[in-house]
Structures are given as C-alpha cells and as structure tokens.
Amino acid sequence: MANRVTPDQLVSKIVIDSENQKVGTIVDIEREKLPKITIDYLVIEFDRRLNIGLKKTVNIRTRDAKLLPDGKIQVNYTKAELKRMSKEEELRRHPPKV
C-alpha cells in the first residue's frame, strides 16, 4: 500500500525552486473542478525581508511540484519565474483600467 500525501499535510511546508533556493511556504491547497477533471493548486506565499503590506502569493499546479525526502516541496520553476507568474495572476484578477 502506497503512502498518500493529503493536502493538510502539505500546508506550511517549505518550498524551494529548481535552483534549490527557498521561495516561501505553502499556505493553502485550492481545488478547481472542471467538467472532466479536477486540478489541485499549491498556493505559495513568498518569503519577504519585511512583513509589511500585502502578502504575495502564486498558484502552482501540483504536477509542477514534487515532495523531497526531507519534507520540502520543490517546484520546476526559478524564483524569478514564480514572481513573474504571480504578477500575471494579479493582472488577470485585477486588469488595469484605461
């Protein structure tokens, strides 16, 4: 019988990028149901030097991440790519007004 990892076990795990640098932590697991499939997303909150202001997050599909033996989560993107993806998500949610 295989060990199954539940979403509750992934919350607050440390996330590292493809270059083995710490990116942030997982704050939530979102599930999106489409007509034929269900997609799970890891909601990653970026680490910051100062804890002032809004927290920046990015959604990553679970297929783009893997669980390492030491309990950390490694994503297939660099930190710069994750920040760019976060900005794209923010612009998609709140498009600029012209």
C-alpha positions as CSV (number, residue, x, y, z in Angstrom):
1,M,0.0,0.0,0.0
2,A,1.5,3.4,-1.0
3,N,1.8,6.3,1.3
4,R,-0.6,9.0,0.3
5,V,0.1,12.7,1.0
6,T,-3.1,14.7,1.9
7,P,-3.4,18.4,1.3
8,D,-3.5,19.1,5.0
9,Q,0.0,17.6,5.3
10,L,1.4,20.0,2.7
11,V,0.2,23.2,4.3
12,S,3.1,25.2,5.9
13,K,5.8,23.1,4.1
14,I,8.9,25.0,2.8
15,V,9.0,25.4,-1.0
16,I,12.3,25.5,-2.9
17,D,12.8,26.4,-6.6
18,S,14.6,24.5,-9.3
19,E,17.9,26.1,-8.2
20,N,17.5,24.9,-4.6
21,Q,16.8,28.3,-3.2
22,K,14.0,28.8,-0.6
23,V,11.0,30.6,-2.2
24,G,8.4,30.5,0.5
25,T,5.8,28.4,2.2
26,I,2.5,26.7,1.2
27,V,-0.5,28.5,2.7
28,D,-3.3,26.6,1.1
29,I,-4.3,24.0,-1.4
30,E,-7.0,25.0,-3.9
31,R,-9.1,22.5,-5.9
32,E,-10.7,23.5,-9.2
33,K,-13.3,21.2,-10.6
34,L,-13.7,21.2,-14.4
35,P,-16.3,19.1,-16.3
36,K,-14.0,16.2,-16.8
37,I,-11.0,16.7,-14.5
38,T,-10.1,18.1,-11.1
39,I,-7.0,20.3,-10.8
40,D,-5.2,20.9,-7.5
41,Y,-3.1,24.1,-7.0
42,L,-0.5,24.8,-4.3
43,V,-0.8,28.4,-3.1
44,I,2.7,29.5,-2.3
45,E,3.4,32.7,-0.2
46,F,6.7,34.3,-1.0
47,D,9.2,35.0,1.8
48,R,10.0,38.7,2.3
49,R,12.6,40.6,4.3
50,L,9.9,42.8,6.0
51,N,6.4,41.6,6.9
52,I,4.7,44.8,6.0
53,G,2.0,45.1,3.4
54,L,0.1,42.6,1.3
55,K,1.4,39.1,1.1
56,K,2.3,38.0,-2.4
57,T,1.2,34.5,-3.5
58,V,1.3,32.4,-6.6
59,N,-0.7,29.3,-7.6
60,I,1.3,26.3,-8.9
61,R,-0.2,23.1,-10.3
62,T,0.7,20.0,-8.2
63,R,2.1,18.4,-11.3
64,D,4.8,21.0,-11.4
65,A,6.0,20.2,-7.9
66,K,7.5,17.2,-6.1
67,L,7.9,16.2,-2.5
68,L,11.5,15.7,-1.4
69,P,12.6,13.1,1.2
70,D,13.4,15.8,3.7
71,G,9.8,17.1,3.6
72,K,10.3,20.2,1.4
73,I,8.5,20.8,-1.8
74,Q,10.5,21.5,-5.0
75,V,8.8,23.3,-7.9
76,N,10.0,23.2,-11.5
77,Y,10.4,27.0,-11.8
78,T,13.0,29.5,-10.7
79,K,12.2,32.2,-8.2
80,A,12.2,34.9,-10.9
81,E,9.7,32.8,-13.0
82,L,7.4,32.4,-9.9
83,K,7.4,36.1,-9.3
84,R,6.5,36.8,-12.9
85,M,3.7,34.2,-12.7
86,S,2.4,35.9,-9.6
87,K,2.3,39.3,-11.3
88,E,0.5,37.8,-14.3
89,E,-2.1,36.2,-11.9
90,E,-2.6,39.6,-10.2
91,L,-3.1,41.4,-13.5
92,R,-5.6,38.7,-14.6
93,R,-7.6,39.2,-11.4
94,H,-7.4,43.0,-11.4
95,P,-6.8,44.2,-15.0
96,P,-5.5,47.8,-15.4
97,K,-8.1,50.4,-16.1
98,V,-7.5,52.6,-19.1
